[in-house]
Amino acid sequence: MRAAVLQLSSQGMSSTKLYNYIRIANKKGVKLLLLGEYILNPFFKELESMSLSMIKEQADFQIKMLKELSNTYHITIVAPMVIVKKDKIYKYVVKFAPSSTSYYQQQLLINYPHWNEKKYFSNEQEELKTPLIFKIEGFKFAIMNGYEIHFDEMFEKLKDKNIDCLLLPGVSTFDSYERWKALILSRAFTHNIYILRANRIGDYDDKDFLWNFYGDSLLASPNGELLEHLGNKEELMIVQMNHLEVVKSRRVWAFRENLSKI
């Protein structure tokens, strides 16, 4: 399975770079393209000062554009989006496939005093559900928002789903580089799956904090190894994943087999 991460800063209503990179990905045989958070929309702190109509206009434009790109280039695009429904603002990860569009509403949101998405967005607070799962040419993916990877309960929902790769779009900043890498590699190893993580780049200065989005998009192997990663620049990372490597890793480490005998 050939997939890619497009590491960008916030693009707003501009679509030129997306068009150019998706054309490149298509020529390279990429079947799935993953974007980080707050690339299609401004960063959360900027959204707080935007009008509802402007947020909706931007989301409607982006959805239309990504549907067209997916259909034109026969590529599945997975992208976090901020969407307005009935005058309420929600946080989603959207899968744009050539013949369909699927929406995963983020279930667990950041709620820190300086970064309180849970208070701002209207996402339903319900019992946890299984993340969005889908296949491309027999290779099975699941989607989880970056923040959700911290919670064991989210992985319980995937325990018996036999996924090959977890897609993890996020937005990481401050001095969290090493912590995020350690967390992702650990989750990949203990669950014997690939994890493809997309972060954004760029800065946002709100006078109290300088939010530096440092990139470091990466691919972790089912053995917990760092296979590929980017720096802090705009870049397209193309990766190759193999279902047989997932099967082999699960057979070697036998974590599930051990647990099933208890």
Secondary structure, 3 states (H helix, E strand, C coil): CEEEEEECCCCCCCCHHHHHHHHHHHHCCCCEEEECCCCCCCCHHHHCCCCHHHHHHHHHHHHHHHHHHHHHHCCEEEEEEEEEECCEEEEEEEEEECCEEEEEECCCCCEECCEEHHHHCCCCCCCCCCCCEEEECCEEEEECCHHHHHCHHHHHCCCCCCCCEEEEECCCCCCCHHHHHHHHHHHHHHHCCEEEEECCEEEEECCCCEEEEECCCEEECCCCCEEEECCCCCEEEEEECCHHHHHHHHHHHCHHHHHHCC
